[in-house]
Amino acid sequence: MKLYSRIPLLVKIIIAIALGIGLGHVAPLWLARCCATFNEIFGSFLGFLIPLIIFGFVTPAIADLGKRAGKMLVATALLAYFATLFAGYFSYFTSTWLFPGLISLNDEVGITLAETDTITPYFTMPIPALMPVMTALVLAFMVGLGAAFVKGDALRRGCSEFRDVVSMAINRVVIPLLPYYILGIFLNMTVEGQVGVILSTFFKVILVIFAMHVLILVIQYCVAAPFAHKNPFKMLWTMMPAYFTALGTQSSAATIPVTLRQAIKMGISEDVAGFVVPLCATIHMSGSTLKIVACALALMILQGIPYDIGMFSQFIAMLGVTIIAAPGIPGGAIMASLGLLSSILGFTEAQNALMIALYIAMDSFGTACNVTGDGALAAIIDRFFGHR
């Protein structure tokens, strides 16, 4: 068990996918139904947990922002949110341009993930959510702002402790069981004869998303360069140690010391860098938003589900808020966004499971894009608030 716990989550997901495909070719019906039963129960628990994740993590983040209210805070928060929105729309328009030519609908195979649940579970255990996703988000804002401005720390401490409870549920239950959930999904798809198209789609999507990560960083530094009066590519090269550190840690928070050091080397004043870098580690999510939008669109195109700019505008706008201060665990952003995928895009449990697998396969690159982009945002803020 100790050896298993030391295996990185990405490796566990890869092993789960491989086992699911392998077992899907030889598994008897009773094993497939056992997997379907586990997936049904785990999916119900995940649905129950989603509003709690949103409330538990967004509320303390809003409370902390309100407590630190100031011109630099407002400017940084707005800039980070705008950068996240831009990344979401950049991903949407690039994906709508490229993906239809890369992802082909196969009518004979009948790719609809709704059909991946044809293996019926032995029994079900519905666990209704306490509240809808949008209710949880609005409540998080109301309580978070209240905790920031009312006198006393009891409400703020309660919000922080509730966040710890939700985080413990994610770390102790969801993350350890997630590989088994992914295994069941891929076993199911293999039995249905759909896994080949899914895997080929995964590979194409990952390549496109990696290229988009590189482009969004170049765009961010080209925008920041005139404010800093520096060469954008030299600025980006200076931030590369932070990029590669994030690739290894898969955590924006763990990369803060390196990001801070490189931002100062880039010429940003220590006061501005010391404020902007830690803040953006929790509120700037360009790389994560880019990935989630592209993965969601790829699955919708694969299944022939209609989509439009209005639907994704709502999704991107809510996503930029929902995933702030996402849990400090691999795949935290996708966990926080599952509610929006279901409520706005209409994703099923099977589709959400595929989103988790696809997202975690690129988790390091999204985190690296987030933290590297923090340097560009810090350079812009330094132009207006830095000491000259």
URBEL-V477228 format. One record per residue. N is the residue number from 1. RES is the residue in three letters. SS is DSSP state (helix for helix, strand for strand, loop for the rest). PSI is psi in degrees with one decimal (none if undefined). D_LAST is the distance of its C-alpha to the last C-alpha in Angstrom with 1 decimal. Layout:
((N | RES | SS | PSI | D_LAST) (N | RES | SS | PSI | D_LAST))
This chain:
((1 | MET | loop | -39.0 | 55.4) (2 | LYS | helix | -40.9 | 52.8) (3 | LEU | helix | -41.5 | 52.6) (4 | TYR | helix | -40.6 | 52.3) (5 | SER | helix | -22.1 | 49.5) (6 | ARG | helix | -11.5 | 47.4) (7 | ILE | loop | 130.0 | 47.8) (8 | PRO | loop | 149.8 | 44.6) (9 | LEU | helix | -40.0 | 45.1) (10 | LEU | helix | -42.2 | 44.7) (11 | VAL | helix | -41.8 | 47.6) (12 | LYS | helix | -41.3 | 49.7) (13 | ILE | helix | -42.3 | 49.2) (14 | ILE | helix | -43.6 | 50.3) (15 | ILE | helix | -41.6 | 53.3) (16 | ALA | helix | -42.1 | 54.2) (17 | ILE | helix | -45.0 | 54.1) (18 | ALA | helix | -43.7 | 56.3) (19 | LEU | helix | -40.1 | 58.7) (20 | GLY | helix | -43.1 | 58.9) (21 | ILE | helix | -44.2 | 59.8) (22 | GLY | helix | -47.0 | 62.3) (23 | LEU | helix | -29.4 | 64.0) (24 | GLY | helix | -24.8 | 64.1) (25 | HIS | helix | -20.6 | 66.6) (26 | VAL | helix | -6.9 | 69.0) (27 | ALA | loop | 134.4 | 68.3) (28 | PRO | loop | 166.2 | 71.3) (29 | LEU | helix | -37.0 | 71.1) (30 | TRP | helix | -35.5 | 70.9) (31 | LEU | helix | -41.6 | 67.8) (32 | ALA | helix | -39.2 | 66.1) (33 | ARG | helix | -32.3 | 67.1) (34 | CYS | helix | -43.5 | 65.7) (35 | CYS | helix | -40.1 | 62.4) (36 | ALA | helix | -36.4 | 62.5) (37 | THR | helix | -45.9 | 63.3) (38 | PHE | helix | -44.9 | 60.4) (39 | ASN | helix | -37.2 | 58.0) (40 | GLU | helix | -45.7 | 59.4) (41 | ILE | helix | -45.9 | 58.8) (42 | PHE | helix | -40.4 | 55.4) (43 | GLY | helix | -38.3 | 54.3) (44 | SER | helix | -42.9 | 55.6) (45 | PHE | helix | -39.4 | 53.5) (46 | LEU | helix | -41.0 | 50.4) (47 | GLY | helix | -37.5 | 51.0) (48 | PHE | helix | -36.2 | 51.4) (49 | LEU | helix | -25.7 | 48.1) (50 | ILE | helix | -51.8 | 45.9) (51 | PRO | helix | -32.3 | 45.4) (52 | LEU | helix | -35.9 | 44.8) (53 | ILE | helix | -46.8 | 42.1) (54 | ILE | helix | -50.2 | 40.3) (55 | PHE | helix | -43.3 | 40.7) (56 | GLY | helix | -31.6 | 40.1) (57 | PHE | helix | -31.3 | 36.8) (58 | VAL | helix | -38.2 | 35.3) (59 | THR | helix | -53.6 | 36.1) (60 | PRO | helix | -33.1 | 34.1) (61 | ALA | helix | -44.7 | 31.1) (62 | ILE | helix | -40.3 | 31.2) (63 | ALA | helix | -42.9 | 31.7) (64 | ASP | helix | -38.7 | 28.6) (65 | LEU | helix | -43.9 | 26.5) (66 | GLY | helix | -37.1 | 27.9) (67 | LYS | helix | -29.5 | 27.4) (68 | ARG | loop | 26.0 | 23.7) (69 | ALA | loop | 135.6 | 23.4) (70 | GLY | loop | 169.0 | 20.0) (71 | LYS | helix | -43.5 | 17.9) (72 | MET | helix | -36.8 | 16.0) (73 | LEU | helix | -47.9 | 19.5) (74 | VAL | helix | -44.5 | 21.1) (75 | ALA | helix | -43.1 | 18.7) (76 | THR | helix | -43.3 | 19.0) (77 | ALA | helix | -43.5 | 22.7) (78 | LEU | helix | -41.1 | 23.4) (79 | LEU | helix | -42.4 | 21.5) (80 | ALA | helix | -40.6 | 23.4) (81 | TYR | helix | -41.2 | 26.6) (82 | PHE | helix | -42.3 | 26.2) (83 | ALA | helix | -38.9 | 25.6) (84 | THR | helix | -42.9 | 28.7) (85 | LEU | helix | -45.0 | 30.7) (86 | PHE | helix | -43.8 | 29.8) (87 | ALA | helix | -39.6 | 31.0) (88 | GLY | helix | -46.2 | 34.2) (89 | TYR | helix | -36.9 | 35.0) (90 | PHE | helix | -43.6 | 34.2) (91 | SER | helix | -42.4 | 36.6) (92 | TYR | helix | -51.6 | 39.2) (93 | PHE | helix | -36.5 | 39.5) (94 | THR | helix | -41.9 | 39.4) (95 | SER | helix | -41.0 | 42.0) (96 | THR | helix | -23.6 | 44.2) (97 | TRP | helix | -42.6 | 44.1) (98 | LEU | helix | -42.1 | 44.9) (99 | PHE | helix | -39.5 | 46.8) (100 | PRO | helix | -31.0 | 49.9) (101 | GLY | helix | -22.1 | 50.7) (102 | LEU | helix | -30.3 | 50.0) (103 | ILE | loop | 116.7 | 51.7) (104 | SER | loop | 132.8 | 55.4) (105 | LEU | loop | 129.0 | 57.4) (106 | ASN | loop | 100.5 | 60.7) (107 | ASP | loop | -29.8 | 63.3) (108 | GLU | loop | -41.4 | 65.9) (109 | VAL | loop | -31.2 | 63.8) (110 | GLY | loop | 58.7 | 62.7) (111 | ILE | loop | 99.1 | 59.2) (112 | THR | loop | 120.1 | 58.6) (113 | LEU | helix | -12.4 | 57.1) (114 | ALA | helix | -28.1 | 59.2) (115 | GLU | helix | -9.0 | 62.1) (116 | THR | helix | -6.3 | 60.7) (117 | ASP | helix | 20.4 | 62.0) (118 | THR | loop | -21.2 | 65.6) (119 | ILE | loop | 113.0 | 66.4) (120 | THR | loop | 139.4 | 67.2) (121 | PRO | loop | 161.8 | 66.2) (122 | TYR | loop | -36.6 | 68.9) (123 | PHE | loop | 165.4 | 67.5) (124 | THR | loop | 160.0 | 64.3) (125 | MET | loop | 80.9 | 62.4) (126 | PRO | loop | 135.0 | 60.4) (127 | ILE | loop | 90.3 | 57.4) (128 | PRO | loop | 141.8 | 56.2) (129 | ALA | loop | 150.6 | 52.5) (130 | LEU | loop | -28.5 | 51.9) (131 | MET | loop | 157.4 | 50.0) (132 | PRO | loop | 164.6 | 48.9) (133 | VAL | helix | -46.5 | 45.5) (134 | MET | helix | -34.9 | 44.1) (135 | THR | helix | -43.0 | 45.4) (136 | ALA | helix | -38.6 | 43.6) (137 | LEU | helix | -45.4 | 40.3) (138 | VAL | helix | -42.7 | 40.7) (139 | LEU | helix | -37.8 | 41.8) (140 | ALA | helix | -41.7 | 38.8) (141 | PHE | helix | -45.1 | 36.5) (142 | MET | helix | -48.9 | 38.6) (143 | VAL | helix | -38.9 | 39.0) (144 | GLY | helix | -45.5 | 35.4) (145 | LEU | helix | -37.9 | 34.1) (146 | GLY | helix | -43.2 | 36.8) (147 | ALA | helix | -27.1 | 35.9) (148 | ALA | helix | -31.1 | 32.2) (149 | PHE | helix | -14.1 | 33.2) (150 | VAL | loop | 155.0 | 36.5) (151 | LYS | loop | 147.3 | 36.9) (152 | GLY | loop | 155.7 | 38.0) (153 | ASP | loop | 2.6 | 37.2) (154 | ALA | helix | -45.3 | 40.7) (155 | LEU | helix | -41.3 | 40.0) (156 | ARG | helix | -42.2 | 36.7) (157 | ARG | helix | -39.3 | 38.5) (158 | GLY | helix | -41.2 | 41.4) (159 | CYS | helix | -42.7 | 39.3) (160 | SER | helix | -39.6 | 37.7) (161 | GLU | helix | -37.0 | 41.1) (162 | PHE | helix | -38.5 | 42.5) (163 | ARG | helix | -39.7 | 39.8) (164 | ASP | helix | -37.2 | 41.0) (165 | VAL | helix | -46.6 | 44.6) (166 | VAL | helix | -41.8 | 43.8) (167 | SER | helix | -39.0 | 41.8) (168 | MET | helix | -39.2 | 44.8) (169 | ALA | helix | -38.9 | 47.1) (170 | ILE | helix | -47.2 | 45.1) (171 | ASN | helix | -35.4 | 44.8) (172 | ARG | helix | -23.8 | 48.4) (173 | VAL | helix | -58.6 | 50.3) (174 | VAL | helix | -53.4 | 48.6) (175 | ILE | helix | -45.3 | 46.9) (176 | PRO | helix | -34.7 | 50.0) (177 | LEU | helix | -12.5 | 52.4) (178 | LEU | helix | -43.6 | 50.3) (179 | PRO | helix | -36.6 | 51.7) (180 | TYR | helix | -35.3 | 55.2) (181 | TYR | helix | -45.9 | 54.3) (182 | ILE | helix | -40.0 | 53.1) (183 | LEU | helix | -45.6 | 56.2) (184 | GLY | helix | -40.0 | 58.4) (185 | ILE | helix | -45.3 | 56.7) (186 | PHE | helix | -31.1 | 57.1) (187 | LEU | helix | -43.7 | 60.7) (188 | ASN | helix | -47.4 | 61.4) (189 | MET | helix | -33.7 | 60.1) (190 | THR | helix | -42.8 | 62.0) (191 | VAL | helix | -36.5 | 65.2) (192 | GLU | loop | -4.3 | 64.5) (193 | GLY | loop | 26.0 | 64.0) (194 | GLN | loop | -4.4 | 60.4) (195 | VAL | helix | -29.6 | 58.3) (196 | GLY | helix | -46.4 | 58.4) (197 | VAL | helix | -39.7 | 56.7) (198 | ILE | helix | -47.5 | 54.1) (199 | LEU | helix | -40.1 | 53.1) (200 | SER | helix | -34.7 | 52.9) (201 | THR | helix | -43.1 | 50.6) (202 | PHE | helix | -49.1 | 48.4) (203 | PHE | helix | -45.4 | 47.9) (204 | LYS | helix | -43.2 | 47.1) (205 | VAL | helix | -41.6 | 44.7) (206 | ILE | helix | -42.0 | 42.8) (207 | LEU | helix | -44.5 | 42.3) (208 | VAL | helix | -42.1 | 41.0) (209 | ILE | helix | -38.8 | 38.6) (210 | PHE | helix | -43.1 | 37.2) (211 | ALA | helix | -39.0 | 36.6) (212 | MET | helix | -35.1 | 34.9) (213 | HIS | helix | -44.5 | 32.5) (214 | VAL | helix | -44.8 | 31.5) (215 | LEU | helix | -40.4 | 31.1) (216 | ILE | helix | -34.3 | 29.1) (217 | LEU | helix | -41.2 | 26.5) (218 | VAL | helix | -43.0 | 26.4) (219 | ILE | helix | -45.7 | 26.0) (220 | GLN | helix | -42.9 | 23.2) (221 | TYR | helix | -27.4 | 21.1) (222 | CYS | helix | -33.9 | 22.2) (223 | VAL | helix | -40.2 | 20.8) (224 | ALA | helix | -27.0 | 17.5) (225 | ALA | helix | -45.7 | 17.1) (226 | PRO | helix | -32.4 | 16.3) (227 | PHE | helix | -37.2 | 13.4) (228 | ALA | helix | -8.6 | 12.0) (229 | HIS | loop | 44.8 | 13.5) (230 | LYS | loop | 166.8 | 15.6) (231 | ASN | loop | 124.4 | 19.4) (232 | PRO | helix | -34.5 | 20.6) (233 | PHE | helix | -30.5 | 23.3) (234 | LYS | helix | -38.7 | 21.3) (235 | MET | helix | -46.2 | 19.1) (236 | LEU | helix | -38.9 | 22.4) (237 | TRP | helix | -36.8 | 23.9) (238 | THR | helix | -32.7 | 21.2) (239 | MET | loop | -0.8 | 22.1) (240 | MET | helix | -35.8 | 25.8) (241 | PRO | helix | -37.0 | 26.3) (242 | ALA | helix | -39.1 | 25.4) (243 | TYR | helix | -48.9 | 27.9) (244 | PHE | helix | -28.3 | 30.7) (245 | THR | helix | -42.3 | 30.1) (246 | ALA | helix | -33.6 | 30.6) (247 | LEU | helix | -37.4 | 33.7) (248 | GLY | helix | -37.6 | 35.2) (249 | THR | helix | -25.1 | 34.3) (250 | GLN | loop | 27.5 | 34.7) (251 | SER | loop | 124.1 | 32.3) (252 | SER | helix | -40.4 | 28.7) (253 | ALA | helix | -42.5 | 28.5) (254 | ALA | helix | -19.8 | 29.8) (255 | THR | helix | -6.1 | 27.2) (256 | ILE | helix | -46.6 | 24.2) (257 | PRO | helix | -41.4 | 23.6) (258 | VAL | helix | -43.4 | 23.7) (259 | THR | helix | -42.8 | 21.6) (260 | LEU | helix | -46.2 | 18.9) (261 | ARG | helix | -44.2 | 19.1) (262 | GLN | helix | -32.8 | 19.0) (263 | ALA | helix | -41.0 | 16.1) (264 | ILE | helix | -39.9 | 14.0) (265 | LYS | helix | -28.9 | 15.7) (266 | MET | loop | -8.7 | 14.8) (267 | GLY | loop | 5.0 | 11.1) (268 | ILE | loop | 138.2 | 10.3) (269 | SER | loop | 147.7 | 8.5) (270 | GLU | helix | -38.4 | 11.6) (271 | ASP | helix | -45.8 | 11.6) (272 | VAL | helix | -45.8 | 11.6) (273 | ALA | helix | -41.2 | 14.0) (274 | GLY | helix | -22.1 | 16.1) (275 | PHE | helix | -47.8 | 16.7) (276 | VAL | helix | -42.9 | 17.1) (277 | VAL | helix | -51.0 | 19.2) (278 | PRO | helix | -35.7 | 21.9) (279 | LEU | helix | -46.1 | 22.2) (280 | CYS | helix | -21.2 | 22.6) (281 | ALA | helix | -21.0 | 25.2) (282 | THR | helix | -21.6 | 27.5) (283 | ILE | helix | -12.4 | 26.7) (284 | HIS | loop | 112.1 | 25.8) (285 | MET | loop | 43.9 | 29.2) (286 | SER | helix | -48.4 | 29.1) (287 | GLY | helix | -41.9 | 31.3) (288 | SER | helix | -44.2 | 33.7) (289 | THR | helix | -43.0 | 34.2) (290 | LEU | helix | -45.8 | 34.8) (291 | LYS | helix | -47.5 | 37.5) (292 | ILE | helix | -43.9 | 39.2) (293 | VAL | helix | -45.9 | 39.5) (294 | ALA | helix | -43.1 | 40.8) (295 | CYS | helix | -42.7 | 43.3) (296 | ALA | helix | -44.0 | 44.6) (297 | LEU | helix | -37.8 | 45.1) (298 | ALA | helix | -44.5 | 46.9) (299 | LEU | helix | -36.5 | 49.3) (300 | MET | helix | -40.3 | 50.0) (301 | ILE | helix | -41.1 | 50.8) (302 | LEU | helix | -34.9 | 52.9) (303 | GLN | helix | -3.7 | 55.0) (304 | GLY | loop | 24.8 | 55.2) (305 | ILE | loop | 129.6 | 53.5) (306 | PRO | loop | 146.8 | 52.4) (307 | TYR | loop | 162.0 | 48.7) (308 | ASP | loop | 172.4 | 46.6) (309 | ILE | helix | -32.7 | 43.1) (310 | GLY | helix | -44.5 | 43.7) (311 | MET | helix | -46.4 | 44.6) (312 | PHE | helix | -24.3 | 41.7) (313 | SER | helix | -44.9 | 39.2) (314 | GLN | helix | -42.4 | 40.4) (315 | PHE | helix | -46.2 | 40.3) (316 | ILE | helix | -42.2 | 36.7) (317 | ALA | helix | -42.9 | 35.4) (318 | MET | helix | -34.3 | 37.2) (319 | LEU | helix | -39.7 | 36.3) (320 | GLY | helix | -24.8 | 32.5) (321 | VAL | helix | -43.0 | 33.1) (322 | THR | helix | -36.5 | 36.0) (323 | ILE | loop | 6.2 | 34.5) (324 | ILE | loop | 144.1 | 31.4) (325 | ALA | loop | 37.7 | 31.6) (326 | ALA | loop | 153.8 | 34.6) (327 | PRO | loop | 143.6 | 36.5) (328 | GLY | loop | 53.5 | 35.1) (329 | ILE | loop | 155.8 | 38.1) (330 | PRO | loop | 130.2 | 38.9) (331 | GLY | loop | 13.9 | 39.6) (332 | GLY | helix | -38.8 | 38.2) (333 | ALA | helix | -41.1 | 36.9) (334 | ILE | helix | -33.1 | 40.3) (335 | MET | helix | -42.6 | 42.0) (336 | ALA | helix | -22.2 | 40.0) (337 | SER | helix | -4.4 | 40.7) (338 | LEU | helix | -36.5 | 44.5) (339 | GLY | helix | -40.6 | 45.1) (340 | LEU | helix | -37.4 | 43.5) (341 | LEU | helix | -39.3 | 45.3) (342 | SER | helix | -45.8 | 48.5) (343 | SER | helix | -34.5 | 48.0) (344 | ILE | loop | -46.1 | 46.3) (345 | LEU | loop | -10.1 | 47.5) (346 | GLY | loop | 28.9 | 50.8) (347 | PHE | loop | 144.6 | 50.6) (348 | THR | loop | 176.6 | 53.4) (349 | GLU | helix | -39.8 | 53.3) (350 | ALA | helix | -40.8 | 54.2) (351 | GLN | helix | -40.8 | 51.4) (352 | ASN | helix | -38.5 | 48.9) (353 | ALA | helix | -41.2 | 50.2) (354 | LEU | helix | -37.7 | 49.7) (355 | MET | helix | -42.4 | 46.1) (356 | ILE | helix | -47.1 | 45.5) (357 | ALA | helix | -44.8 | 47.0) (358 | LEU | helix | -40.1 | 45.2) (359 | TYR | helix | -47.8 | 41.8) (360 | ILE | helix | -28.8 | 42.1) (361 | ALA | loop | -22.8 | 43.1) (362 | MET | loop | 19.6 | 39.6) (363 | ASP | helix | -42.3 | 37.7) (364 | SER | helix | -41.1 | 35.7) (365 | PHE | helix | -36.7 | 34.5) (366 | GLY | helix | -44.1 | 33.3) (367 | THR | helix | -42.5 | 31.4) (368 | ALA | helix | -38.6 | 29.8) (369 | CYS | helix | -41.3 | 28.8) (370 | ASN | helix | -54.3 | 27.3) (371 | VAL | helix | -33.9 | 25.1) (372 | THR | helix | -38.2 | 24.0) (373 | GLY | helix | -23.8 | 23.0) (374 | ASP | helix | -33.3 | 20.8) (375 | GLY | helix | -39.4 | 18.3) (376 | ALA | helix | -42.7 | 18.3) (377 | LEU | helix | -40.3 | 17.9) (378 | ALA | helix | -36.5 | 15.0) (379 | ALA | helix | -38.8 | 13.2) (380 | ILE | helix | -46.3 | 14.0) (381 | ILE | helix | -36.5 | 12.9) (382 | ASP | helix | -29.0 | 9.5) (383 | ARG | helix | -30.3 | 9.1) (384 | PHE | helix | -27.1 | 10.0) (385 | PHE | helix | -5.5 | 9.1) (386 | GLY | loop | 154.4 | 6.2) (387 | HIS | loop | 118.6 | 3.8) (388 | ARG | loop | none | 0.0))
